[in-house]
Structure formats: C-alpha cells, structure tokens
Amino acid sequence: MATVPKVGPVSNQLKPGLSLFDSVTLVAGSMIGSGIFIVSADIMRQVGTPFALLMIWLIAGVMTIAGALAYGELAAMMPAAGGQYVYLREAYGGMWASCSAGRCCW
C-alpha cells in the first residue's frame, strides 16, 4: 500500500493570490492568445478606418473591464462554488440558472 509523503514546513515566501500586475498580465496574455490579430483584421474589413478600429477596441476594453469588475463584486458577495449559476439562481431563481447551465426546464 502506498504511503502519503509528509508535508514539510510551509514557506513564508509563497502565498496564494495575485497582485494587480499579475492580474493585468494574465488578462493581456489571454487576449493576445485568443486571436487578437485575426479578429482585428475582420473588424478592419468592416469599419474601414484605423481610428474606428481603435475606438471599437477601446469601447470593448471598457466593457470588458466593467464586466470583470461586476463578476468580481458578485464573487465577493456570494463566495460559493458555481459561479454564474449561483449568481443567476440568486437573482432570478432556479429555472433561469438551470437554463444558463444548458438544462432548460420549461
């Protein structure tokens, strides 16, 4: 039978958590990694000018930050596992929360 190794003393150097810099670089890396260059080309074909493209990206960035702050506030107010399901269940009831999870029960 396998034995469980003993855990050594906890290091004071490593603490779970993200600083502001860590969070910003994580979000920036996710945006770049999700095809930002391909999406920009498609948007540019639709709007036609570089200024319009930059304004669209600026507006989308502000909306993304607002959404992230809203989810952060919800997570702080309702620290339960389930994320969006929990938020919708508390706001609208179980039926709508189930629909968000893909289990509509009309």
C-alpha positions in Angstrom: 0.0 0.0 0.0 1.3 3.5 -0.9 2.3 5.9 1.9 1.5 9.5 1.8 4.6 11.7 2.0 4.8 14.1 4.9 4.4 17.8 4.1 7.4 19.9 5.1 7.2 23.3 6.8 5.1 25.9 5.0 7.2 28.5 3.2 6.6 32.1 4.1 7.8 33.1 0.6 4.8 31.7 -1.4 1.4 33.0 -0.7 -1.7 32.2 -2.8 -3.0 35.3 -4.5 -2.5 37.6 -7.5 -1.2 41.1 -7.4 -2.5 43.8 -9.8 0.4 43.3 -12.1 -0.2 39.5 -12.2 -3.8 40.0 -13.0 -3.2 42.6 -15.7 -0.6 40.4 -17.4 -2.8 37.3 -17.2 -5.7 39.2 -18.9 -3.4 40.7 -21.5 -1.9 37.3 -22.3 -5.3 35.8 -22.6 -6.4 38.5 -25.0 -3.3 38.1 -27.2 -3.5 34.4 -27.1 -7.2 34.3 -28.2 -6.6 35.5 -31.7 -6.5 39.3 -31.3 -4.7 39.7 -34.6 -7.2 37.7 -36.6 -10.2 39.5 -35.0 -8.6 42.9 -35.8 -8.4 42.1 -39.5 -12.0 41.1 -39.6 -13.1 44.2 -37.8 -10.9 46.4 -40.0 -12.6 45.0 -43.1 -16.0 46.0 -41.7 -15.2 49.5 -40.4 -12.6 50.7 -42.9 -10.5 53.1 -40.9 -7.8 52.6 -38.2 -9.5 55.2 -36.0 -12.8 53.3 -36.0 -10.9 50.1 -35.2 -9.2 51.7 -32.2 -12.4 53.2 -30.9 -14.1 49.8 -31.2 -11.2 48.2 -29.2 -11.4 51.0 -26.6 -15.1 50.6 -26.1 -14.8 46.8 -26.0 -12.0 47.1 -23.4 -14.0 49.4 -21.2 -17.0 47.0 -21.4 -14.7 44.0 -20.6 -13.3 45.8 -17.5 -16.8 46.7 -16.3 -17.9 43.1 -16.7 -14.8 41.8 -14.9 -15.4 44.2 -12.0 -19.1 43.1 -11.9 -18.1 39.5 -11.7 -15.5 40.3 -9.0 -18.2 42.1 -6.9 -20.6 39.1 -7.3 -17.8 36.7 -6.3 -17.1 38.7 -3.2 -20.8 39.0 -2.3 -21.5 35.3 -2.9 -18.4 33.2 -2.2 -20.0 29.9 -3.2 -18.9 27.4 -5.8 -20.8 27.6 -9.1 -20.1 31.0 -10.5 -22.6 32.2 -13.0 -25.1 29.6 -11.9 -25.1 30.8 -8.3 -25.4 34.5 -9.4 -28.4 33.8 -11.7 -30.1 31.5 -9.1 -29.9 34.2 -6.5 -31.1 36.9 -8.9 -33.8 35.1 -10.9 -34.5 31.7 -9.4 -33.6 28.2 -10.1 -35.2 27.8 -13.5 -33.2 30.6 -15.2 -30.0 29.4 -13.5 -30.6 25.9 -14.9 -31.2 27.3 -18.4 -27.8 29.1 -18.2 -26.2 25.7 -17.4 -27.9 24.2 -20.5 -30.7 22.3 -18.7 -33.8 24.3 -19.6 -36.9 23.0 -17.8 -39.8 24.9 -19.2 
